[in-house]
């Protein structure tokens, strides 16, 4: 599966393992241990790719329970996750996996492209694949990778109520999963309210963050977004939004677009926020 994944070096001993479904899993290699943040869709086995980069004992964690971040959990003995996202994980296992496969198949066929999964992909086995054992994270939990290299767990309800960010105290990089990016999806039934998210986002002020690596980006983002996202949330209103329907499930919500007018040092011109009107 080495050719299926694209390994992108970020900084020294940090790799983003990106797959054709446009999601990445982040590998941090310490002195004595390594950490894998998220596992991707699981259409292929990510474990040999990780083992080609390090032979150190590995801790696997999930930023939240959606299948594009937990699908390859089945290839590892145990995975850490926020217990608040167990319900979201189970919903995706039971209801969302068939929709995900059908959506990918339809999009790729319409575009005249081959499927997003490898040729030997076993769809039924993928439907049935599950996490062997969950260990439950606690807020502020520290993982020591050796030599004082600490990774801190930060609970910030947002994209899902159990969304978790990880801060690397050595590289000063924040790994937010889907919970901080120029595109923020907050319209799920198991998303937190915008008010809660904005309030909880404020706790990031105490961290010396120097870069942000969201799961769906292939590069580090600047810390500028930490200041600009709360401002976008302040500007958001129903009057400035339009109706929005999730492209896979059809779930209704609203979409707000915040134009950035060339302000962003990341070269991105809009912040997109989807949400439900009863969770403002």
KAFENMO-V241196 format. One line per field, one symbol per residue. ss: DSSP state (~ for helix, > for strand, _ for the rest). phi: phi as a letter, one per 20 degrees, with the letter a starting at -180 (. if undefined). psi: psi as a letter, one per 40 degrees, with the letter a starting at -180 (. if undefined). Layout:
# KAFENMO-V241196
ss = ???
phi = ???
psi = ???
This chain:
# KAFENMO-V241196
ss = _____>>>>>>__>>>>>>___>>>>>>>___>>>>>_________~~~~~~~___>>>>>_____~~~~__~~~___>>>>~~~~~~~~~~~~~~~~~~~~~~~~~~~~____________~~~~~~_____>>>>____>>>_____>>>>>>________>>>>>____>>>_______>>>>_______~~~~~~~~~~~~~____>>________>__~~~~~~~~~~~~_____>>>>>______>>>>>>>>__________>>>>>>_~~~_
phi = .gffededfdbgmccdddcffmbcdddddefdbccdemcnfnfcefffffffebdfgdddcdfaefffdcfdgfecfbcebfffdfffgffffedegfffffffffffffemdfgfeffefdffffgefbffbedefcfnfddeeommedddececgagcfdfcdcdefeemdddemdebafdcecdfgdeffffffffffffffedefdaccffdddbfdffgffeefgffffffbffedcfbcgfedmffaccdddfdlmfffemddbedcdadfece
psi = ededihhhhdahfhihhiieefiihhhhhaddiihhhieadediheddddeedieihhhhihdaeideeededeeidihhihdeedddddddddddddddddddddddddefiiieiidehhdddddehihdhhihiihehhhheifehhhhhhhghbdidfhhihhhedefhhgebeehiehhheeidfiiidddddddddeedehgheihgideieiiiieddddddddddddhiddeiiiihhedeehiaihhhhiefedheefheihhhiiidef.
